[in-house]
Amino acid sequence: MNGLKQKKEFLRAQVKPSISKVRVDWSKLTDLIDLNDESYIGLYKPLKDEAEIDGLSNKFKTCWPRITDDATSSMSFYSSQAFGKSKYGFLEPEVELGEISKKQIQMILVPGLAFDFKGERLGRGKGFYDRYLKDFDGITVGVCSSERFLEEPIPVDPDFDVSVQYILTEQFLYQVNPVRKVV
C-alpha cells in the first residue's frame, strides 16, 4: 500500500502546478437531475484550486459536507446557510441544522485534484469522500478543470477508492462506463 501512496503523492505534485481556476457549467447536469420535494444535491465550497460551481444553490435544495470525525475521516452532509472554515481550509456548514440522510441526496458533486476516464479520483489523501460514497446510491459527478481530466490512469486501491459516474469540466460532461461525451 505504501507504493500506492507514493504514486498518488507523485501525481499530486505533477497535477498541482497545472491547476487553473475554472467555473463549470452546471446546466449540463439538468438532464441528470429529477428532484422531488425531498431530494437534495450535495455540493462543496471550493478551495482555491477547485472548480467553481455557481448557481446550483439558488436552483435546488442543497447540502454541504462537514467533517464529523477527523480521526476516522468521516463526513456527513447538512443543509445550511452559514459556513465556517474547517481545519483543512474549506468552508463547511457552521451550524449543524440536521444531517441530510444519504437517501435524501440524489446527486453529489465531488471535487478532485484530477479525474481519469474511468472515473477514478485523485483527492487530497484523507479519504473523506471515499468513505462517504462507499454506500451512496445516488449520482456521483466529479468536478474539475479539463486540464485535470487525465488520459493516464490514476492509481487506486480497488478496495477503498470510489470512482464517480460522471465528470463535469468547464467544457464537457463525460459519462463513465461506457466512456462517452454527453454534452
C-alpha positions in Angstrom: 0.0 0.0 0.0 2.9 2.3 0.7 3.8 2.2 -3.1 0.3 3.4 -3.9 0.5 6.3 -1.5 3.8 7.3 -3.1 2.4 7.1 -6.6 -0.6 9.3 -5.6 1.7 11.9 -3.9 3.9 12.0 -7.1 0.8 12.5 -9.2 -0.5 15.2 -6.9 2.8 17.1 -7.2 2.6 16.8 -11.0 -1.0 18.0 -11.3 -0.9 20.9 -8.8 1.4 23.2 -10.9 -1.0 22.9 -13.9 -4.1 24.0 -11.9 -6.0 27.0 -13.0 -9.3 28.2 -11.6 -12.3 27.5 -13.7 -16.1 27.7 -13.5 -18.1 24.7 -14.6 -21.4 25.0 -16.4 -23.8 23.0 -14.1 -26.6 23.4 -16.7 -25.0 20.4 -18.4 -26.3 18.4 -15.4 -30.0 19.3 -15.9 -30.8 16.0 -17.7 -29.5 14.0 -14.8 -31.4 15.9 -12.1 -35.0 14.8 -11.4 -35.6 16.1 -7.9 -38.7 15.6 -5.8 -39.6 17.8 -2.8 -37.5 15.7 -0.5 -34.3 15.4 -2.7 -31.1 17.3 -2.3 -27.9 17.9 -4.3 -24.7 17.6 -2.3 -22.3 20.5 -3.2 -19.0 21.7 -1.9 -17.4 25.1 -1.2 -14.3 25.1 -3.5 -10.8 25.5 -2.3 -8.7 28.0 -4.3 -7.6 25.3 -6.8 -11.0 23.6 -7.2 -13.7 24.3 -9.8 -16.4 26.8 -9.0 -20.0 25.6 -9.2 -22.1 28.8 -9.2 -25.9 28.9 -9.3 -26.9 25.5 -8.1 -27.6 26.6 -4.6 -30.2 29.0 -5.9 -32.0 26.4 -8.0 -32.2 23.3 -5.9 -32.3 22.1 -2.3 -28.6 21.8 -1.4 -26.5 20.3 1.3 -22.8 20.6 2.1 -20.1 18.3 3.6 -19.0 18.7 7.2 -16.2 16.7 8.8 -17.9 14.8 11.7 -14.9 12.8 12.9 -11.4 13.7 11.9 -9.8 10.6 13.4 -11.9 8.3 11.2 -12.1 10.7 8.2 -15.8 10.7 8.4 -18.1 13.4 7.0 -21.9 13.9 6.6 -24.0 16.4 4.6 -26.0 19.2 6.2 -28.3 21.9 4.9 -27.0 25.3 5.9 -26.7 29.0 5.0 -23.8 29.7 7.4 -20.3 28.4 6.8 -17.1 28.4 8.7 -13.6 27.3 7.8 -12.6 23.7 8.6 -9.2 22.7 9.8 -8.4 21.7 6.2 -9.2 25.2 4.9 -12.5 24.6 3.1 -15.8 26.1 4.1 -18.3 23.7 5.8 -21.7 24.2 7.4 -21.2 26.2 10.6 -24.3 25.1 12.4 -25.5 21.5 12.0 -29.2 22.1 11.3 -29.8 18.4 10.9 -28.0 15.8 8.9 -29.3 15.1 5.5 -29.6 11.3 5.0 -27.9 9.6 2.0 -31.3 8.5 0.8 -32.4 12.2 0.5 -29.4 13.1 -1.6 -29.9 12.5 -5.3 -26.6 13.7 -6.6 -23.2 14.7 -5.1 -20.7 16.9 -6.8 -17.3 15.6 -5.9 -14.2 17.9 -6.0 -10.9 16.4 -7.0 -7.4 17.4 -7.9 -7.8 15.2 -11.0 -10.0 12.5 -12.5 -9.3 9.9 -15.2 -11.5 8.5 -18.0 -12.5 5.5 -15.7 -14.0 8.0 -13.1 -11.1 7.4 -10.7 -10.4 10.4 -8.5 -7.2 11.9 -7.2 -8.2 13.5 -3.9 -6.2 15.1 -1.2 -5.4 11.9 0.6 -7.7 11.7 3.6 -10.4 9.6 2.1 -13.4 11.6 3.3 -15.3 11.3 0.0 -14.3 7.6 -0.5 -15.7 6.7 2.9 -18.9 8.6 2.4 -19.6 7.4 -1.2 -18.9 3.7 -0.4 -22.6 3.0 0.1 -24.1 6.0 -1.6 -26.8 5.0 -4.2 -27.2 8.4 -5.9 -25.5 10.0 -8.8 -21.8 11.0 -8.4 -20.3 13.7 -10.5 -16.6 14.5 -10.3 -15.8 18.2 -10.9 -12.5 19.5 -12.3 -11.0 21.6 -15.0 -10.5 19.9 -18.4 -6.7 20.2 -17.9 -7.1 17.9 -14.8 -9.1 15.3 -16.7 -6.3 12.9 -17.2 -5.8 10.3 -20.0 -3.4 8.2 -17.9 -5.0 6.1 -15.2 -4.9 7.3 -11.6 -3.5 4.7 -9.3 -6.2 3.4 -6.9 -6.9 0.9 -4.2 -9.8 -1.1 -5.5 -10.9 -2.0 -2.0 -11.1 1.6 -0.9 -11.2 4.2 -3.6 -14.6 5.0 -5.0 -15.0 6.2 -8.7 -17.6 8.7 -9.9 -20.2 8.1 -12.6 -19.8 11.4 -14.4 -17.1 14.0 -14.8 -18.0 17.7 -15.3 -15.5 20.2 -16.6 -15.8 23.7 -18.0 -16.0 22.2 -21.5 -17.8 18.8 -21.2 -19.8 16.3 -19.2 -18.5 12.8 -19.5 -20.3 9.6 -18.6 -18.0 6.9 -17.2 -18.7 3.2 -18.2 -19.2 3.4 -21.0 -16.9 6.3 -21.6 -18.7 8.8 -23.8 -19.0 12.5 -24.1 -22.6 13.5 -23.1 -22.5 17.2 -23.9 
